[in-house]
Amino acid sequence: MPFIRGASRVSIRGIPKLSILPSRSSTTSRIDNNTLTCRREYHIEGPMLAPVVYSGLFVALWAWKCFMMVTFQNKIIYMPGLPPNARQEKIQDYASRCAGIQWREERVRATDGTDLALCVTDVDLGPSATPRLPDIAFYILYFQGNASSIPPRLPDLSSALSILKRQSLQWRGRNIRCTMVCLSYRGYWTSRGRPTEKGLNMDAAAALNWVSKLHHNFYGKEDQGSRPAAKLVLWGQSIGAGVATNLAAETPMPANVRLDSLILETPFTSIRAMLEVLYPQKWLPYRYLWPFLRNHLDSWKNLGVISKKYRTEDYLPEVFILEAAKDELVPTELSQKLYDRCLDVQLPVTRKAVAGAFHNDTMFRSEGRRAISDFLSHRIITSLI
């Protein structure tokens, strides 16, 4: 029976339906006369293409965010422009809410020439407070958190000082002057420059030297033996706690100033620890960026250095940890670690949690203000003994 060429309904990819198949003889001759080349081509089908594209996009976004976090970490940690009017605040705008405490603005320059602003007030304590030279000079050097400026904080700070002044009416026989100096970091309020941890350390050292010069100038006419002792309290809130411990650990105290104690308000152990708090998921890469940090603010490490530094002295500075019971940023575990660290390195320490307070609410609540004034009163009375 003869071979009949006809139409075929076989559907093959690349060959349309109803195509005419070549005869056997023509096919055989083509294979004999030409070299047959076979080539495989791999194609990603539609269902496989979407997961590959989206996975690549997800990894690219991860890498981009990691790069941005490392590059702009100073912008993320320090926020001098929040709220938007922070740099335009004025002391006189809050004067009526400062319970009669008079604040003034002073200027100081860091070692690199950066011009810095200070808010300063003097409060005479004791039942016999008079304009004469006090028997004891007590200085409080305050370091703010990472946002806003100093003036909005003045009413709450003034309230704590006002409580302390009322408590001092029960003291007998001594005249005490308390001078509070609030540092405005570089880039904050009316201070120049841009904030970095290295810059903030220079700012803190400049404020400390300003306190030393103030004490020397005020009591310069007195004999060395009759000059009152200059006791210093370092008070830091949030990142300010890291600045305070940096100053106590790394900067030598001036000869006429003695570190008395530290107040750590809503502190954290370090920036690295906060990375793990903010990104607890181990599969996220952000918590593993700590080798690229340029800011550390490692209070946990600093407490050990402070203990070792002052162990050769005849005293150890006392540490007071004030935490917010409902802190939405810093978990209680970090305050507990700092408390345990103080015990391990044998620094005297007390701890207080303000009920119902959030991260920035401790001084807004009366319990927090009274806790601060009680601690300051305790330290001043101790210095009278």
C-alpha positions, 0 to 999 in steps of 0.5 A: 500500500503506497505511503500517502502524504497528507494533513496531520493534526499533531500539535507540537510546540513550534509547529502549527496544527494542520501542517504538511509532513514531509515525505520519508524520502525527503526526510532521509535525504535531508538527514544524510546530507546535513549535520543535525545539531541539537540545542537545549534551551531552558525557560523559566515558566510563569509560575516560577518567575514570580517567586524568583523576582519577588525574592530578589526584590526582597533581598535587594530591599534588605540590603538597601535598608541595611546600607541606609541604616549604617550610613545614616545612623546619626540621623536615626539616633539623634533627632534635634529637629523633632518637633519641627519648632525645637530649634526655635524654642525660648526659655522665656516661653516657659518661664511662667511654668518654672515655679519661680526658678530663674533660668538663663542661657550661657555659651561654651565652646567644645575643644573642636570650636563648636559653639554650645548652649547651656541652660543654668539656674542657681537655687539656694537651699536650707532654712538659712539660705542667704546671699553669702557664700554657701558652705557646700556647692552642689552641681547637677549636669543634665544631659537630655534625650535624643529629641526636642530641646532643653526649654520644654524640659525646664518646667519639670526640672524646675518642679523637682528643684522646687520640691528639693528646696521645700525639703531643704527647709528641714535641714539645720545649720548649713547653707547650700547652693545647688547649680543645675546646668543643662547641656544642649548637644551640638545640633540641638536648640541653638547649639551649632554642629551635627550630633555624633557620639564623639561630638557629644562626648566633647560637648559633655567635657566642655560643660564639665570644664565650664562648671569647674571654671564657674566654681573657681570664679565664684569662690576664687577669692577664698583660701583653698582651705576655706573653699566649699567642696564642689559635688557633681551629679551627672543626670542623663535621660535615655541616650543622655544616660550613655553620655553621662556614663561616657563622661564619668568613665572617660574624662578626668574630673577637674581638680576642684570637682568631685563626682558624687553620683549619677542619675540614669533616667530610662537608660539602656545598656548600649545601642547594640542592645537597642538594635536587638530590642527593636529587631528581635527576629533573628532572621532579620539582618538589622540586629547583626549590623552592630560591627558597623556602629559608630555610636555605642553609648555603652553604659554597661561597659562604662559602669565597670570602668567607673568602678575601677576608676574610683576604687582607688579613691576613698569613695564610690559614686552612687548610681540611681536608676529611674525607669518607666514602668510602661516604657514602650522603647526600653524594656525593663530587662535593660534597666535590670541589667544595669542594676545587676552590673552595678552590684557586680562591680560594687557600685552603690545603686538604688532603683525606682520605677515610676508607675504608669510612666512611658519612656518620656513621662517619668519627669512629667509625673509627680512620682518621678519628680519626687523620686529625683528630689528625694535622691538629691536630698539624700546625696546632699544630706550625706555630704553634710555628715 
